[in-house]
Amino acid sequence: MMEEKKVFLSEKDLPREWYNVLPDLPDELPPPLHPATGKPLTPDDLLPIFPMALIEQEVSGERWIEIPEEVINAYRLWRPTPLVRAFALEDYLKTPARIYYKNESVSPPGSHKPNTAVAQAYYNKKEGVKRLTTETGAGQWGSALAFACNLFGLECTIYMVRVSFEQKPYRKSLMQAWGAQVFPSPTDRTEAGRKIRSQDPDSPGSLGIAISEAVEDAATHEEAKYSLGSVLNHVLLHQTIVGLEVKKQLELLGERPDVMIGCVGGGSNFAGFFLPFVPDKLKDGLQIRFVAVEPTSCPTLTKGLYAYDFGDTVGLTPLLKMFTLGHNFVPPRIHAGGLRYHGDAPILCLLAKNKVVEAVAYPQNAVFEAAVTFARTEGIIPAPETAHAIKAVIDEALRCKEEGRESCIVFNFSGHGHFDMSAYDQYFSGSLEDYALPQEEIERALKELPPQP
Ligand SMILES: Cc1ncc(COP(=O)(O)O)c(C=O)c1O
């Protein structure tokens, strides 16, 4: 009998609770600190920019948190997402490994990002917020928040990293189609933007700068709050819907994962995918490897320092304990593949520091080669971010072949690349440069870390 290619769950199998890993971490998570006083943050410090429900989730010690009915209803637009067996990729690689991918690209904006966007829009709406502000790099997060704000009747203001605004006009149109206002960052609308522009009028922008602008906009306007698409505990919490579905789908197949792989920008898709499996590894002793994949041009987990740092460039956000390349780090322009954030989610960093998670970095030409291999075998064009995970999957599957070892490899297919064709174009024309961030540059950026407690 032919084996099934896809595992679907029915809508009634949608998880009804998100999984909070905080009580199951091997160490206590170092608290976020106030940027001015250096003291642990209080909920009141966060109220100007976040609604209370999300602040409570940020610090909650509850293992399971109920998903509101309205959010479930929004999820039903595209969830549950399929778990797919990559038979054609396996055949092409001639590997004894079984490769599965969780296809998060089937959401309306095309990635995992709306899993948290709809939850955040819902809680803000419930607390009377009229407008959400955010930053976006490649445009996936901005389009997800625009989509979610439209669903819940909120206005949406998006600061889009200037270089992406110029390179990806159609992502901007997508955000506009869902009713958002989009500005190339740095702008003249905020103090933070004006400061950067006075130093560098041609600044290509960075996620750190755009975050400064979006936070400032929210903090200085009563009707607005800020929304972050990655890094924070509550974002990772919402993303666990992905891993919880994967768990049910693997159970239906009678499979157990040996390796779980995901790309890392701020850490949300990978964390949401593997965190529900952390107790299987730490409590039940199952041998599962969790592999985080990042670019060599922004090697946060593989070359960064585990230290307190700001989440933005200007120093408005709380200090988070994370692997960081320094908050002033601006990734090189030549990089086409997203994943440009200087830090990573504190939860993911703690697990990396404790060696529960391993990390690997790849240069971009190898990543695009993997993307094209995937497109030519499995058919879907991956987002450049997602292609980092695919590169690691292919390498792992080839190792299995060399060693004659069966293995169950599962990865998160975080998004499609339909709006990233200019990056593919650069790859096909041979104009993508590989770039590994020199150690001296990392050390220079790390010298500007704030004083450590
Ligand atoms: C498709 C896709 N995958 C992955 C990422 C990386 O973000 P995170 O590490 O928070 O999942 C992004 C960020 O924009 C993305 O658009």
The ligand as an ORCA input file, in Angstrom:
! r2SCAN-3c Opt
* xyz 0 1
  C       9.493     32.566      7.074
  C      10.272     32.975      8.272
  N      10.913     32.041      8.975
  C      11.633     32.363     10.056
  C      11.762     33.663     10.480
  C      12.617     33.949     11.671
  O      11.920     34.394     12.790
  P      11.772     33.500     14.073
  O      13.130     33.031     14.429
  O      11.170     34.377     15.112
  O      10.872     32.393     13.718
  C      11.111     34.680      9.793
  C      11.235     36.080     10.240
  O      10.829     37.003      9.619
  C      10.341     34.319      8.657
  O       9.693     35.245      7.962
*
